[in-house]
Amino acid sequence: MSNQDDMILVAGAGGFIGGHLVARLLARGHRNVRAVDIKPIGEWYQVFREADNRVLDLKSLANCRTAVAGVSRIYNLAADMGGMGFIETHKAECMLSVLINTHLLMAAREAEVERYFYASSACVYAADKQTDADVTALKEADAYPAMPEDGYGWEKLFSERMCRHFREDYGVETRMARFHNVYGPFGTWDGGREKAPAAMCRKVIQAKLTGKHEIEIWGDGEQTRSFMYIDDCLTGSMAIMGSPIREPINLGSSELVSINRLVDIVEKIAGITLKRSYKLDAPKGVRGRNSDNAMILEKLRWEPSIRLEDGMEKTYRWIWDQITAQPSMLRRAS
């Protein structure tokens, strides 16, 4: 069992979830947190002087060995990814993230790291189980027979198997959580990598500020998802890391909503109603996806519970501050 003096590595610390995780670890009194990301530190979403902040490309085995030196636990959140608009058009880039997990596992084995957490994704689930908006919530067993999201999903599923076999063959204690659509402040909200909650906040805010009361929605808006607020993601990830759960486990909200309903929520927060247009040929992913939380309830007696309305209000307020601080954003169409 780790203590507050052990070194914890957060890979992907310059990203959305990684930045929040570093903040949570420091707030809980962990005195040795190594934060690593490929981006220059000036481009990290959150930076903490108390952490050991390093810029390293973890696709390199040598860099992974440097990052892992002296580390007790590893949270691997590093990946080249984004929302559906990104992963459907950058399949090869997404799959190259397999090098990060591969080399981190190799370095972890060499360094005899105590425990290794891998952030997987609901994109591993078989596409033929996600063809209906009124989807049956996905159980962990539904990842097989394998038919994951092309590119990104295959990389995640393969990396899960690698974690499993490094545990079985080499004794590396791996933990794997399948994230379902994490959202919240201090994340990507513009530029093509943003996910639906942040994109909807940006579009509604720009419509409100410009007076152009229209919004474009990808697909027909009836596709469904569940969205997990960042605080629940952190609580679940840390609990899974400390648990005896060795198999991949869902980490997501079971609150299923349509994209149209998501827009309703943001409109209510903004106090505005917009004319909707639907871009039917835009990337939209599977028809329906939701998290079956039976396993996490059984194993941890807990599940993500922050209501979408509450998390979206916090996310909206943060994105509002970002946009109103950048005059150039006010002139852009949503």
URRAWO-V501532 format. One record per backbone hydrogen bond with DSSP energy under -1.0 kcal/mol. NH is the residue of the N-H (numbers start at 0). CO is the residue of the C=O. E is the energy in kcal/mol with one decimal. If there is no record, write none. Layout:
nh,co,e
NH,CO,E
NH,CO,E
This chain:
nh,co,e
5,2,-1.4
7,31,-2.5
8,72,-2.9
9,33,-2.9
10,74,-2.8
11,35,-2.3
12,35,-2.2
14,11,-1.8
18,14,-2.1
19,15,-1.5
20,16,-2.4
21,17,-2.4
22,18,-1.9
23,19,-2.4
24,20,-2.7
25,21,-2.4
26,22,-2.3
27,23,-1.6
28,25,-1.7
29,24,-2.2
30,3,-2.4
33,7,-3.1
34,51,-1.7
35,9,-2.3
36,53,-1.7
42,39,-2.8
43,40,-1.6
44,13,-2.1
50,47,-1.6
51,32,-3.0
52,50,-1.2
53,34,-3.0
55,36,-1.5
59,56,-1.6
63,59,-1.9
64,60,-2.4
65,61,-1.8
66,62,-2.6
67,63,-2.2
68,64,-1.1
70,67,-2.6
71,6,-3.2
72,6,-1.4
73,114,-2.0
74,8,-3.0
75,116,-3.3
76,10,-2.1
76,74,-1.0
85,82,-1.3
86,82,-2.4
87,83,-1.9
88,85,-1.2
93,89,-2.2
94,90,-2.1
95,91,-1.5
96,93,-1.3
97,94,-2.0
98,95,-1.9
100,96,-1.5
101,97,-2.4
102,98,-2.4
103,99,-2.5
104,100,-2.3
105,101,-2.1
106,102,-2.4
107,103,-2.7
108,104,-2.5
109,105,-2.1
110,106,-2.2
111,108,-1.0
112,107,-2.4
113,71,-1.5
114,71,-1.4
115,172,-2.7
116,73,-3.3
117,174,-3.2
118,75,-2.1
119,117,-1.0
119,176,-2.5
121,178,-2.2
123,120,-1.6
124,121,-1.7
125,141,-1.4
126,146,-2.4
128,125,-1.7
129,126,-2.0
134,132,-1.5
137,289,-2.7
141,138,-2.1
142,139,-1.2
143,140,-1.5
148,122,-2.8
151,149,-1.3
153,148,-1.2
154,150,-2.2
155,151,-2.0
156,152,-2.5
157,153,-2.7
158,154,-2.3
159,155,-2.0
160,156,-1.9
161,157,-2.1
162,158,-2.3
163,159,-2.4
164,160,-2.6
165,161,-2.3
166,162,-1.6
167,163,-2.5
168,164,-3.1
169,165,-1.4
170,166,-1.3
171,165,-1.8
173,171,-1.1
174,115,-2.8
176,117,-1.9
177,248,-3.0
178,119,-1.5
179,250,-1.6
182,227,-2.2
198,194,-2.7
199,195,-2.8
200,196,-1.9
201,197,-2.6
202,198,-2.5
203,199,-2.5
204,200,-2.6
205,201,-2.6
206,202,-2.1
207,203,-2.3
208,204,-2.7
209,205,-2.3
210,206,-1.3
212,210,-1.2
213,211,-2.4
214,274,-2.5
216,276,-2.9
218,278,-2.6
223,286,-2.1
224,256,-2.6
227,180,-2.4
229,182,-1.8
232,228,-1.7
233,229,-2.3
234,230,-2.2
235,231,-2.6
236,232,-2.5
237,233,-2.4
238,234,-1.8
239,235,-2.7
240,236,-2.5
241,237,-1.6
242,239,-1.1
248,175,-1.6
250,177,-2.5
255,253,-1.2
256,224,-2.8
258,222,-1.8
259,220,-2.7
261,257,-2.0
262,258,-2.2
263,259,-2.1
264,260,-2.2
265,261,-1.9
266,262,-2.8
267,263,-2.2
268,264,-2.0
269,265,-2.4
270,266,-1.5
271,266,-2.0
274,212,-2.3
276,214,-2.5
278,216,-2.9
279,277,-1.1
281,278,-1.4
286,129,-1.6
287,129,-1.4
291,137,-1.9
296,292,-2.2
297,293,-2.0
298,294,-3.0
299,295,-2.6
300,296,-1.0
310,306,-2.4
311,307,-2.9
312,308,-1.6
313,309,-1.5
314,310,-2.2
315,311,-3.1
316,312,-2.3
317,313,-1.8
318,314,-2.5
319,315,-2.8
320,316,-1.8
321,317,-1.8
322,318,-2.6
323,319,-2.7
325,322,-1.7
328,325,-1.8
